[in-house]
């Protein structure tokens, strides 16, 4: 797995920054869920942003969930990430299609449509922290930028991109998040804004062979960028048959008995990784007995 996040600071710690290459994890999601190209771009962007946001969590068991519900043909996207670089995600309608947008690109905003983004952070407290915002463009990078400003009061710039091959596999995927600390000088803000306006798309920088470190150098180089650490990232689902068994247990004895009486195996599917788990009649009888 060659995907990884770089974490950095710049301008004497007035700026914190994250950059990622995520081609393999996005390709894994595309293949596992048989995603259309535009849904690959949409889910790929959300997973790329989500795993960077997950890396901001402090606790080892902290979890982040990003949910988008939109009026467009994909209906919804769900991504879950932890602080260790693991991310998983799925689309409600994996085969949704959309014509290219006005500049001939995959129309992520169109396939999502008007809707809301919900960010849920489970940090082991009694209640998870949850915040919902209206989608501004559906392009995901813009919406996460707005989320940071509106819900966390952190001025941020989020850039995310997924580039597809002609055979509809993933050619490039990645992004960056740049955040200003409360004490950032106006001069530094001005320099950064000028730089961000002039930047090429993140997929173009990746296509030119730039690593996450080099992307941060392009964005923040003249502000004294310092790499603090790197974190490998991957598409990872922690489902197994024992976990999925809980779904059958939650049905209750009456409904479980009805399934047993039908005399057929039951197949349950994990939304996140699209793995199917088969439970035989004998296994269901054992679950009921327990």
Secondary structure, 3 states (H helix, E strand, C coil): CCCEEEEEEECCCCEEEEEEECHHHHHHHHHHHCCCHHHHHHHHHHHHHHHHHHCCCCCCCCEEEEEEEECCCCCEEEEEEECCCEEEEEECCCCCCCCCCCCCCCCHHHHHCCEEEEEEEECCCCCCEEEEEECCCCCCHHHHHHHHHHHCCCCEEEEEEEEECCCCCEEEEEEEEEEECCCCCHHHHHHHHHHHHHCCCHHHHHHCCCCHHHHHHHHHHHHCCEEEEEEECEECCCCCHHHHHHHHHHHCHHHHHHHHHHCCCEEEECCCCCCEEEECHHHHHHHHHC
